[in-house]
Amino acid sequence: MADITRRSGWRHLRSAPTAHIRHQRRGQLVHDGEGLSFWFRPRTAALSEVPVNDRELAMAFHARTADFQDVSVQSTVTYRIGDPGAAATRLDFSIDPDTGAWRGTPLEQIATLLTETAQQHALDVLARTTLAAALVDGVAAVRDRISAGLADEPRLPDTGIELVAVRVVAIRPEPEVERALRTPAREQIQQEADRATYERRAVAVERERAIAENELASKIELARQEERLVEQRGTNARREAEESAAADAVRAEAEAVRTVRLAQAEAEAARVVGEARAGAQSAWLRAHGEADPATLHALAVTRAAENLPRIEHLTLSPDVLTGLLAKLGGGEGGARS
């Protein structure tokens, strides 16, 4: 909207760069262009403001497919007014010289024209297309048909409207039909998920079985090794016992031989000692048999003295000493005689 200010019966208009201003005074074109700024008298001025920027027009309408299914079409048309002069002469773009607001609704008229034209071509395409095809390839087909139809519409160039782009956002069926269409896909996805789950479980079971088999094989091998170890230990113990028994037998035999030899040596020694003792005894007896009685008495006294206890003090009375001297004197006299 143009910016208009007042000053003592005059008006000043300042427009945006995206607005085309047409100023006529008494039927004569005074100003014509974008982004203008000028003074004018409101009583003699006829002003028009035509937007020349790109504008987006969103459209939503219902259609019926070849299999009698209702669908909703959401699309957007981008357009611009390429000939502001033609648009100003075909549509009411006049503005109030005091406020700068449009006196009519030109953009709504353009929106109605574009919407009805686009809807007509979209309905024509969808009426020959089934619901399944419309949901799969309908977006491109409807977009191409709307673009071609708007390009061939004669009213648009006459009004100065240029088509920039057409976009079809979505073609959607009714909610119940959409849920029904989603069901097979969801069931298939669920089946795929279940199959993946079953396969994962089967793989897990197979892996567990392989692990269990490996563990069992390990246990069997361990039992075999233990059996071999027990057998080897028994063999070693038996060999040890046999070797120990053989060693004991050798030791016993050696001990017996040594004992026999010791016994023989002891017997021989005892025999020799006995013979020596017997010889000594015989010699002793012979010596005693040949000795005189006095000598034997002296020997007996000597032996008795050897066996008597130790005498520390000896007291001789006169009687004993007299008798002993008498004996000694008598013996000597006899000996002398």
C-alpha positions as CSV (number, residue, x, y, z in Angstrom):
1,M,0.0,0.0,0.0
2,A,1.3,3.5,-0.9
3,D,2.3,5.9,1.8
4,I,0.2,9.2,1.4
5,T,0.7,12.3,3.5
6,R,-1.4,15.5,3.6
7,R,-0.2,19.1,3.5
8,S,-2.5,22.1,2.9
9,G,-4.7,20.6,0.2
10,W,-1.9,18.7,-1.5
11,R,-1.1,15.0,-1.1
12,H,2.3,13.4,-1.3
13,L,2.6,9.7,-2.5
14,R,5.5,7.5,-1.9
15,S,5.4,4.0,-3.2
16,A,7.5,0.8,-2.8
17,P,9.9,-0.5,-5.4
18,T,7.6,-3.5,-5.9
19,A,4.5,-1.4,-6.7
20,H,3.6,0.2,-10.1
21,I,1.9,3.5,-9.8
22,R,-0.3,5.1,-12.5
23,H,-1.3,8.7,-11.9
24,Q,-3.9,10.3,-14.3
25,R,-5.1,13.8,-14.1
26,R,-8.2,14.8,-16.2
27,G,-7.8,11.6,-18.3
28,Q,-4.1,12.3,-19.0
29,L,-1.4,9.9,-17.7
30,V,1.0,12.0,-15.6
31,H,3.1,9.4,-13.7
32,D,3.6,5.8,-14.6
33,G,6.3,3.6,-13.0
34,E,7.6,1.7,-10.0
35,G,8.8,3.3,-6.8
36,L,7.5,6.7,-7.6
37,S,7.2,9.7,-5.3
38,F,5.3,12.8,-6.2
39,W,2.8,15.5,-5.1
40,F,-0.8,15.6,-6.4
41,R,-4.2,17.2,-5.8
42,P,-6.7,14.6,-4.7
43,R,-9.7,16.2,-6.5
44,T,-8.2,15.9,-9.9
45,A,-6.0,12.7,-9.5
46,A,-6.9,9.1,-10.4
47,L,-4.4,6.7,-8.8
48,S,-3.8,3.0,-9.4
49,E,-1.3,0.8,-7.5
50,V,-0.4,-2.6,-9.2
51,P,2.0,-4.9,-7.3
52,V,4.7,-6.3,-9.6
53,N,6.4,-8.7,-7.2
54,D,6.0,-12.5,-7.2
55,R,3.0,-13.7,-5.3
56,E,2.2,-17.1,-3.8
57,L,-1.3,-18.4,-4.1
58,A,-2.1,-21.5,-2.1
59,M,-5.0,-23.6,-3.4
60,A,-6.8,-26.6,-1.9
61,F,-9.8,-28.3,-3.5
62,H,-11.5,-31.7,-3.7
63,A,-11.7,-33.9,-6.8
64,R,-13.0,-37.4,-7.6
65,T,-11.0,-40.1,-9.3
66,A,-12.0,-42.6,-12.0
67,D,-13.0,-45.1,-9.3
68,F,-15.2,-42.6,-7.5
69,Q,-12.9,-41.8,-4.6
70,D,-12.7,-38.3,-3.2
71,V,-9.2,-36.8,-2.9
72,S,-8.0,-33.4,-1.8
73,V,-5.4,-31.5,-3.8
74,Q,-3.0,-29.1,-2.2
75,S,-1.0,-26.9,-4.6
76,T,0.6,-23.5,-4.9
77,V,0.8,-21.2,-7.9
78,T,3.4,-18.4,-8.1
79,Y,2.5,-15.5,-10.4
80,R,3.4,-11.9,-11.1
81,I,1.8,-9.0,-13.0
82,G,4.0,-8.5,-16.0
83,D,1.9,-5.8,-17.7
84,P,0.7,-3.4,-15.0
85,G,-1.0,-1.2,-17.6
86,A,-3.2,-4.0,-18.9
87,A,-3.9,-5.2,-15.3
88,A,-4.9,-1.6,-14.3
89,T,-7.3,-1.4,-17.2
90,R,-8.9,-4.9,-16.7
91,L,-9.0,-4.9,-12.9
92,D,-9.8,-2.3,-10.3
93,F,-6.4,-1.4,-8.8
94,S,-7.5,2.2,-7.9
95,I,-6.5,3.5,-4.5
96,D,-8.0,6.1,-2.2
97,P,-6.0,9.4,-2.6
98,D,-6.4,10.1,1.1
99,T,-5.5,6.6,2.6
100,G,-3.7,4.8,-0.2
101,A,-5.9,1.7,0.3
102,W,-7.4,-0.2,-2.6
103,R,-11.0,0.6,-3.3
104,G,-11.7,-2.9,-4.7
105,T,-10.3,-6.4,-4.2
106,P,-8.2,-7.0,-7.3
107,L,-5.9,-9.7,-5.8
108,E,-8.9,-11.7,-4.8
109,Q,-10.2,-11.5,-8.3
110,I,-6.9,-12.8,-9.6
111,A,-6.9,-15.6,-7.0
112,T,-10.4,-16.7,-8.0
113,L,-9.4,-16.7,-11.7
114,L,-6.2,-18.8,-11.1
115,T,-7.9,-21.1,-8.6
116,E,-10.9,-21.9,-10.8
117,T,-8.7,-22.4,-13.9
118,A,-6.2,-24.7,-12.1
119,Q,-9.1,-26.6,-10.4
120,Q,-10.7,-27.2,-13.8
121,H,-7.6,-28.8,-15.3
122,A,-6.8,-30.8,-12.1
123,L,-10.4,-32.2,-12.0
124,D,-10.1,-33.2,-15.7
125,V,-6.9,-35.2,-15.0
126,L,-8.1,-36.9,-11.8
127,A,-11.4,-37.8,-13.3
128,R,-9.5,-40.1,-15.8
129,T,-7.1,-41.5,-13.1
130,T,-7.7,-44.2,-10.5
131,L,-7.0,-43.6,-6.9
132,A,-3.9,-45.8,-6.8
133,A,-2.4,-44.1,-9.9
134,A,-3.3,-40.7,-8.6
135,L,-1.5,-41.4,-5.3
136,V,1.6,-42.7,-7.2
137,D,1.9,-40.5,-10.3
138,G,-0.9,-38.0,-9.8
139,V,1.3,-35.1,-8.4
140,A,3.4,-34.8,-11.5
141,A,0.5,-35.3,-13.9
142,V,-1.7,-32.7,-12.1
143,R,1.2,-30.2,-11.9
144,D,2.0,-30.6,-15.6
145,R,-1.7,-30.2,-16.6
146,I,-2.2,-27.1,-14.4
147,S,1.0,-25.5,-15.8
148,A,-0.1,-26.2,-19.4
149,G,-3.7,-25.1,-18.7
150,L,-2.7,-21.8,-17.1
151,A,-0.2,-21.1,-19.8
152,D,-2.9,-21.6,-22.5
153,E,-5.6,-19.5,-20.6
154,P,-6.2,-16.4,-22.7
155,R,-7.5,-14.3,-19.9
156,L,-4.2,-14.3,-18.1
157,P,-2.1,-12.5,-20.8
158,D,-5.0,-10.1,-21.4
159,T,-5.0,-9.2,-17.7
160,G,-1.2,-8.9,-17.6
161,I,-0.6,-11.9,-15.4
162,E,2.4,-14.1,-15.9
163,L,2.8,-17.6,-14.5
164,V,6.0,-18.2,-12.7
165,A,5.7,-21.7,-11.2
166,V,3.2,-24.4,-10.2
167,R,3.7,-26.8,-7.3
168,V,1.4,-29.6,-6.3
169,V,2.1,-30.3,-2.6
170,A,0.0,-33.4,-2.1
171,I,-2.9,-35.5,-3.3
172,R,-4.5,-37.2,-0.3
173,P,-7.6,-39.5,-0.1
174,E,-10.2,-39.4,2.7
175,P,-8.9,-40.3,6.1
176,E,-10.7,-43.7,6.2
177,V,-9.5,-44.6,2.7
178,E,-6.0,-43.5,3.6
179,R,-6.0,-45.7,6.7
180,A,-7.3,-48.6,4.7
181,L,-4.5,-48.1,2.1
182,R,-1.9,-47.9,4.9
183,T,-3.1,-51.2,6.4
184,P,-1.5,-53.6,3.8
185,A,1.7,-51.6,3.9
186,R,1.7,-51.7,7.6
187,E,1.0,-55.4,7.6
188,Q,3.8,-56.0,5.2
189,I,6.2,-53.9,7.3
190,Q,5.0,-55.8,10.4
191,Q,5.6,-59.1,8.6
192,E,9.0,-58.0,7.6
193,A,9.7,-56.9,11.1
194,D,8.4,-60.3,12.5
195,R,10.5,-62.2,9.9
196,A,13.5,-60.2,10.9
197,T,12.8,-60.9,14.5
198,Y,12.4,-64.6,13.8
199,E,15.5,-64.7,11.7
200,R,17.4,-62.9,14.5
201,R,16.0,-65.4,17.0
202,A,16.9,-68.3,14.7
203,V,20.4,-66.9,14.3
204,A,20.7,-66.5,18.1
205,V,19.5,-70.1,18.7
206,E,21.9,-71.4,16.1
207,R,24.7,-69.5,17.7
208,E,23.7,-70.8,21.1
209,R,23.6,-74.3,19.7
210,A,27.0,-73.9,18.2
211,I,28.3,-72.5,21.5
212,A,26.7,-75.4,23.4
213,E,28.3,-77.9,20.9
214,N,31.7,-76.3,21.3
215,E,31.3,-76.4,25.1
216,L,30.3,-80.1,25.0
217,A,33.2,-80.9,22.6
218,S,35.5,-79.1,25.0
219,K,34.1,-81.0,28.0
220,I,34.5,-84.3,26.0
221,E,38.0,-83.5,25.1
222,L,38.8,-82.5,28.6
223,A,37.3,-85.8,29.9
224,R,39.5,-87.6,27.4
225,Q,42.5,-85.8,28.6
226,E,41.6,-86.5,32.2
227,E,41.2,-90.2,31.4
228,R,44.6,-90.2,29.7
229,L,46.0,-88.4,32.7
230,V,44.5,-91.0,35.1
231,E,45.8,-93.8,33.0
232,Q,49.2,-92.2,32.9
233,R,49.2,-91.6,36.6
234,G,48.2,-95.3,37.2
235,T,50.9,-96.5,34.9
236,N,53.4,-94.2,36.6
237,A,52.3,-95.4,40.1
238,R,52.4,-99.1,39.0
239,R,55.9,-98.6,37.5
240,E,56.9,-96.8,40.6
241,A,55.6,-99.6,42.8
242,E,57.3,-102.2,40.6
243,E,60.6,-100.3,40.7
244,S,60.2,-99.8,44.5
245,A,59.4,-103.5,45.0
246,A,62.4,-104.5,42.9
247,A,64.6,-102.1,44.9
248,D,63.2,-103.5,48.1
249,A,63.9,-107.0,46.9
250,V,67.5,-106.0,46.0
251,R,67.9,-104.3,49.3
252,A,66.4,-107.3,51.2
253,E,68.7,-109.7,49.3
254,A,71.7,-107.6,50.0
255,E,70.7,-107.2,53.6
256,A,70.2,-111.0,53.9
257,V,73.6,-111.6,52.3
258,R,75.2,-109.0,54.6
259,T,73.5,-110.5,57.6
260,V,74.6,-114.0,56.7
261,R,78.1,-112.8,56.1
262,L,78.1,-110.9,59.4
263,A,76.7,-114.0,61.2
264,Q,79.4,-116.2,59.6
265,A,82.1,-113.6,60.5
266,E,80.7,-113.4,64.1
267,A,80.6,-117.2,64.3
268,E,84.1,-117.5,63.0
269,A,85.2,-114.7,65.4
270,A,83.4,-116.4,68.3
271,R,85.0,-119.7,67.4
272,V,88.4,-118.2,67.2
273,V,87.9,-116.3,70.4
274,G,86.5,-119.4,72.1
275,E,89.5,-121.4,70.9
276,A,91.8,-118.7,72.1
277,R,90.0,-118.5,75.4
278,A,90.0,-122.3,75.7
279,G,93.7,-122.4,74.9
280,A,94.4,-119.6,77.5
281,Q,92.2,-121.4,80.1
282,S,94.0,-124.6,79.4
283,A,97.3,-123.0,79.7
284,W,96.2,-121.2,82.9
285,L,94.9,-124.4,84.3
286,R,98.2,-126.2,83.3
287,A,100.2,-123.4,84.9
288,H,98.2,-123.6,88.1
289,G,98.4,-127.4,88.1
290,E,102.1,-127.3,87.9
291,A,102.6,-124.5,90.5
292,D,103.3,-125.3,94.2
293,P,100.7,-124.6,96.9
294,A,102.5,-121.6,98.3
295,T,102.4,-119.9,94.9
296,L,98.8,-120.7,94.6
297,H,98.2,-119.2,98.1
298,A,100.1,-116.1,97.1
299,L,98.1,-115.8,93.9
300,A,94.9,-116.3,95.8
301,V,95.8,-113.6,98.2
302,T,96.7,-111.3,95.4
303,R,93.4,-111.9,93.7
304,A,91.6,-111.5,97.0
305,A,93.5,-108.2,97.6
306,E,92.5,-107.1,94.1
307,N,88.9,-107.7,95.0
308,L,89.0,-106.3,98.5
309,P,87.7,-102.8,99.1
310,R,90.2,-100.0,99.5
311,I,91.7,-99.8,103.0
312,E,92.6,-96.4,104.1
313,H,94.1,-97.2,107.6
314,L,95.3,-100.5,109.0
315,T,95.6,-101.0,112.7
316,L,97.7,-104.0,113.9
317,S,97.5,-105.0,117.6
318,P,100.5,-106.6,119.3
319,D,98.8,-109.9,119.4
320,V,98.3,-110.0,115.6
321,L,101.7,-108.7,114.8
322,T,103.3,-111.2,117.2
323,G,101.5,-114.2,115.6
324,L,102.3,-112.9,112.0
325,L,105.9,-112.5,112.8
326,A,106.0,-116.0,114.4
327,K,104.5,-117.4,111.2
328,L,106.9,-115.5,109.0
329,G,109.8,-116.7,111.2
330,G,108.6,-120.3,111.2
331,G,108.2,-120.2,107.4
332,E,111.6,-118.8,106.9
333,G,113.2,-121.4,109.2
334,G,111.5,-124.2,107.4
335,A,112.6,-122.8,104.2
336,R,116.1,-122.6,105.3
337,S,116.1,-126.1,106.6
